[in-house]
Amino acid sequence: ERAKAMGHVLSSARDVLYNSDEVSRRLRVMLQSAELNIDTAKKQNTFLVQHAAKTVPMPLHCLHMQLITDYHLRDGVIKEYFQAAALKDEEDKAKLEDRSLYHYAIFSDNVLAASVVVRSTVTNAKEPNKHVFHIVTDKLNFAAMKMWFISHSPRPATVHVENIDNFKWLNSSYCLVMRQLESARLKEFYFKAHDPSSLSDGTENLKYRNPKYLSMLNHLRFYMPEIHPKLDKILFLDDDVVVQKDLTPLWDVDLKGMVNGAVETCKESFHRFDTYLNFSHPKISENFDPRACGWAFGMNMFDLKEWKKRNITGIYHYWQNLNEDRKLWKLGTLPPGLITFYNLTHPLDHTWHVLGLGYDPAVDITEIENAAVVHYNGNYKPWLDLAVSKYKAYWSKYVDVDSSHIRHCYARA
């Protein structure tokens, strides 16, 4: 009886179930459909994250507008700020070229970010009166940047704000990258939908559709001696870092004849040269080691005497010219930096500079708290809603919340 019952069940099953070929075919169709949906969702996610990361938040836009308005009106209390600032500028003029002081280079179009870099450095400095900040911004943001540091002077430190447009030597005949940035071909690479970096063609190159790559501010780091001809050493800081300790010991580090002092980033294999450069190109494969260790831009001690002696800017120009068709590397400043300072970079202790706060939610908290400088490299900048919440406090503690400009703009957000 049991065998009869089983036979009946099998007979019924045979009538209602598809054969295995049909089941296999349908499953393959379902799998392909699911993969297409996942791929589309990934592209949309990448695009939206990039878009959100590069969009100026309303409070930050408000802050810039308020500062620009104050700069041009110059009435009431603002007028007094300008008078005091003019006196201080006169007093500080000699400091701008004083080699015995600690000089910093910051290139930024973000007032709030630059203010945090300066404030955090001065707050943690043992002798703040010996620190001099050279900030370069663009014409669009010059008034806002100037107004902020007039009305929020980090005394007793010195801040000097310059407009990149006033660098007469910085022209397309001398600066190859400027000519390239102005070319129609490069603009097409950025903005034409049929380009491989477009949303429809994949996510691999979406990160390069970033306005910073078309900004000369991003490439100024290769012109340090032209900007600071009288200085021997300068510490370059990105505007997405926070300083947590006194940085003056960096000026005493022996770079052993090297030009660039930087923290290496090759604890993981993907931070080696072959990640950034095209080793299928003979110019790259013949001159560089694919397993060479990468290092971080964002906190770099530059020996400007060695820089001039080794003609670093000339090396940069040589490779930038070879890469006009973007066959050696795609875009950005780290790949040409790795090439330009190849065998000319002295590794600093890792505690000087901890990276990843702008993309990695798993950075060791102990490493962060022991670091002299923490870096929000990546899309999740601390002034954005995208920021990794557990890292935000390291940055926000240095925002001047007592500023009337910040209270006004962020109260409306």
PEQUIRA-V912721 format. One record per residue. N is the residue number from 1. RES is the residue in one letter. PSI is psi in degrees with one decimal (NA if undefined). D_CENTER is the distance of its C-alpha to the mean C-alpha in whole Angstrom. Layout:
# PEQUIRA-V912721
N/RES/PSI/D_CENTER
N/RES/PSI/D_CENTER
This chain:
# PEQUIRA-V912721
1/E/-39.2/77
2/R/-41.7/74
3/A/-39.0/74
4/K/-42.5/75
5/A/-42.0/72
6/M/-41.5/70
7/G/-39.0/71
8/H/-43.0/71
9/V/-44.9/67
10/L/-37.5/66
11/S/-43.4/68
12/S/-41.0/66
13/A/-40.2/63
14/R/-33.0/64
15/D/-32.8/65
16/V/-21.2/61
17/L/148.6/59
18/Y/157.8/57
19/N/163.7/57
20/S/-34.8/55
21/D/-41.3/54
22/E/-42.8/53
23/V/-45.0/51
24/S/-43.6/49
25/R/-45.4/48
26/R/-38.7/47
27/L/-39.2/45
28/R/-41.1/43
29/V/-43.8/43
30/M/-41.1/41
31/L/-44.9/39
32/Q/-40.4/38
33/S/-43.1/37
34/A/-40.7/35
35/E/-40.6/33
36/L/-42.1/33
37/N/-40.6/32
38/I/-43.1/29
39/D/-43.0/28
40/T/-43.1/28
41/A/-38.6/26
42/K/-43.7/23
43/K/-45.2/22
44/Q/-41.1/23
45/N/-46.2/21
46/T/-45.5/18
47/F/-45.8/18
48/L/-38.7/19
49/V/-45.5/16
50/Q/-43.0/13
51/H/-46.7/16
52/A/-37.2/15
53/A/-29.7/12
54/K/-1.9/11
55/T/135.0/15
56/V/120.8/15
57/P/150.1/17
58/M/-45.2/21
59/P/-36.2/21
60/L/-39.3/18
61/H/-42.8/19
62/C/-44.2/22
63/L/-45.8/21
64/H/-43.1/20
65/M/-42.1/23
66/Q/-43.6/25
67/L/-40.3/24
68/I/-42.5/25
69/T/-47.3/28
70/D/-39.7/29
71/Y/-41.6/28
72/H/-27.1/30
73/L/-46.9/33
74/R/49.7/33
75/D/167.7/36
76/G/-131.3/37
77/V/-33.7/35
78/I/-37.7/32
79/K/-38.7/35
80/E/-39.1/35
81/Y/-44.0/32
82/F/-39.9/32
83/Q/-43.4/35
84/A/-39.7/33
85/A/-37.7/30
86/A/-40.4/32
87/L/-44.1/34
88/K/-39.7/31
89/D/-39.5/30
90/E/-41.4/33
91/E/-35.6/33
92/D/-3.8/30
93/K/-43.0/30
94/A/-29.7/31
95/K/-26.8/28
96/L/-20.7/26
97/E/11.8/27
98/D/110.5/29
99/R/-15.3/28
100/S/-7.9/29
101/L/174.2/26
102/Y/113.7/23
103/H/139.5/20
104/Y/143.4/17
105/A/126.3/14
106/I/124.6/12
107/F/113.4/10
108/S/148.4/10
109/D/15.0/12
110/N/106.0/12
111/V/-48.3/15
112/L/-42.7/15
113/A/-47.0/11
114/A/-37.0/12
115/S/-36.6/16
116/V/-39.8/15
117/V/-47.7/13
118/V/-48.1/16
119/R/-42.4/19
120/S/-35.9/18
121/T/-46.4/18
122/V/-41.1/21
123/T/-37.2/23
124/N/3.3/23
125/A/140.9/24
126/K/-32.6/27
127/E/75.2/28
128/P/-25.0/26
129/N/-13.1/28
130/K/8.1/27
131/H/131.8/23
132/V/124.7/22
133/F/123.4/19
134/H/104.0/18
135/I/128.3/16
136/V/131.3/15
137/T/-178.5/15
138/D/173.2/16
139/K/-37.4/20
140/L/-34.7/19
141/N/2.7/18
142/F/-47.3/20
143/A/-42.5/22
144/A/-45.4/21
145/M/-43.4/18
146/K/-44.2/22
147/M/-39.3/24
148/W/-48.2/22
149/F/-13.0/22
150/I/-45.0/26
151/S/-13.2/27
152/H/53.8/24
153/S/128.3/25
154/P/51.4/24
155/R/147.0/27
156/P/11.8/28
157/A/167.3/25
158/T/133.9/24
159/V/129.2/21
160/H/118.6/22
161/V/130.0/20
162/E/154.6/20
163/N/124.3/20
164/I/-28.5/18
165/D/-15.3/21
166/N/-3.9/24
167/F/93.1/22
168/K/-26.9/26
169/W/-17.2/25
170/L/86.3/22
171/N/167.1/24
172/S/-18.7/24
173/S/-30.0/27
174/Y/-39.9/25
175/C/103.0/21
176/L/-38.8/21
177/V/-30.1/18
178/M/-42.2/19
179/R/-39.5/22
180/Q/-40.9/20
181/L/-27.8/18
182/E/-6.7/21
183/S/146.1/23
184/A/-32.2/25
185/R/-40.9/24
186/L/-38.4/20
187/K/-34.4/21
188/E/-40.0/23
189/F/-37.4/21
190/Y/-43.2/18
191/F/-10.9/21
192/K/133.9/24
193/A/-25.7/25
194/H/-5.7/27
195/D/149.6/24
196/P/-16.3/23
197/S/1.7/20
198/S/162.2/22
199/L/-38.9/22
200/S/-21.8/26
201/D/6.8/25
202/G/172.0/23
203/T/-10.4/20
204/E/-42.6/19
205/N/7.5/17
206/L/-33.0/16
207/K/-21.7/12
208/Y/-9.1/12
209/R/62.6/14
210/N/124.5/11
211/P/-25.9/12
212/K/-27.3/8
213/Y/-18.2/10
214/L/6.0/13
215/S/128.6/12
216/M/-22.6/13
217/L/-33.4/11
218/N/-22.8/8
219/H/-1.6/11
220/L/-22.6/13
221/R/-16.6/12
222/F/7.2/15
223/Y/34.2/17
224/M/-45.8/18
225/P/-30.2/21
226/E/-36.2/22
227/I/-35.1/20
228/H/68.6/22
229/P/-21.4/25
230/K/-4.7/27
231/L/152.7/25
232/D/-33.6/25
233/K/147.1/22
234/I/143.1/19
235/L/118.7/16
236/F/130.0/12
237/L/129.4/10
238/D/160.2/6
239/D/2.4/7
240/D/33.3/7
241/V/161.5/9
242/V/131.2/13
243/V/129.9/15
244/Q/-7.4/19
245/K/167.1/21
246/D/126.0/22
247/L/-1.9/20
248/T/-29.4/23
249/P/-19.4/24
250/L/-31.7/21
251/W/-16.3/23
252/D/-4.8/26
253/V/128.9/25
254/D/111.9/27
255/L/0.4/24
256/K/42.7/27
257/G/-0.9/27
258/M/164.3/24
259/V/-34.1/21
260/N/125.1/18
261/G/120.3/18
262/A/158.5/15
263/V/129.5/15
264/E/153.2/16
265/T/24.6/15
266/C/29.3/18
267/K/-29.8/20
268/E/146.7/20
269/S/-27.3/21
270/F/0.7/18
271/H/26.9/16
272/R/172.4/19
273/F/-34.8/19
274/D/-11.4/20
275/T/-32.7/18
276/Y/-23.7/16
277/L/155.3/19
278/N/95.5/22
279/F/1.4/25
280/S/-11.3/27
281/H/128.8/27
282/P/-33.3/29
283/K/-33.0/27
284/I/-50.0/25
285/S/-29.6/27
286/E/-19.3/29
287/N/-14.9/27
288/F/154.5/25
289/D/121.8/25
290/P/-22.3/24
291/R/5.1/24
292/A/146.9/22
293/C/131.5/19
294/G/168.6/16
295/W/171.3/14
296/A/130.6/10
297/F/145.6/8
298/G/-33.0/7
299/M/99.4/11
300/N/129.2/13
301/M/119.2/17
302/F/127.6/18
303/D/105.3/22
304/L/-22.6/22
305/K/-46.1/26
306/E/-36.3/25
307/W/-50.7/23
308/K/-38.5/25
309/K/-37.8/28
310/R/2.7/26
311/N/54.5/25
312/I/-42.7/21
313/T/-35.8/21
314/G/-39.4/24
315/I/-44.4/22
316/Y/-46.2/19
317/H/-39.9/21
318/Y/-49.4/24
319/W/-34.7/21
320/Q/-37.5/19
321/N/-42.0/23
322/L/-24.9/24
323/N/21.0/21
324/E/-31.2/22
325/D/7.9/23
326/R/34.2/20
327/K/-20.8/23
328/L/-40.3/21
329/W/166.6/17
330/K/-77.9/16
331/L/176.9/13
332/G/-178.8/10
333/T/-18.2/9
334/L/-46.8/10
335/P/-49.1/13
336/P/-26.1/15
337/G/-43.5/13
338/L/-40.5/15
339/I/-49.1/18
340/T/-39.9/18
341/F/22.5/18
342/Y/126.6/21
343/N/17.4/23
344/L/18.8/22
345/T/126.3/20
346/H/124.7/21
347/P/127.4/20
348/L/158.9/20
349/D/140.4/21
350/H/-21.7/19
351/T/-13.7/19
352/W/-30.6/17
353/H/109.7/14
354/V/128.5/14
355/L/173.8/11
356/G/-1.0/11
357/L/-8.9/12
358/G/7.4/10
359/Y/-21.3/12
360/D/109.6/15
361/P/2.0/18
362/A/21.3/19
363/V/135.3/18
364/D/123.9/21
365/I/-36.2/21
366/T/-41.5/23
367/E/-42.0/20
368/I/-47.2/18
369/E/-23.3/21
370/N/-6.4/22
371/A/145.8/18
372/A/-38.3/18
373/V/132.2/14
374/V/144.1/13
375/H/122.9/9
376/Y/50.9/8
377/N/139.5/6
378/G/-174.8/7
379/N/-24.7/9
380/Y/68.8/11
381/K/150.1/9
382/P/-17.0/12
383/W/3.2/13
384/L/157.2/14
385/D/-19.9/17
386/L/-15.9/16
387/A/145.2/14
388/V/116.4/16
389/S/-36.3/19
390/K/-13.9/20
391/Y/-12.3/17
392/K/-33.3/17
393/A/-29.9/19
394/Y/-27.5/17
395/W/-47.8/15
396/S/-21.4/18
397/K/-17.5/21
398/Y/6.0/19
399/V/133.4/19
400/D/83.7/22
401/V/-13.3/24
402/D/-8.8/27
403/S/131.4/26
404/S/-33.1/28
405/H/-46.1/25
406/I/-41.9/23
407/R/-42.7/27
408/H/-47.3/28
409/C/-36.4/25
410/Y/-17.9/24
411/A/-27.8/28
412/R/-9.8/28
413/A/NA/25
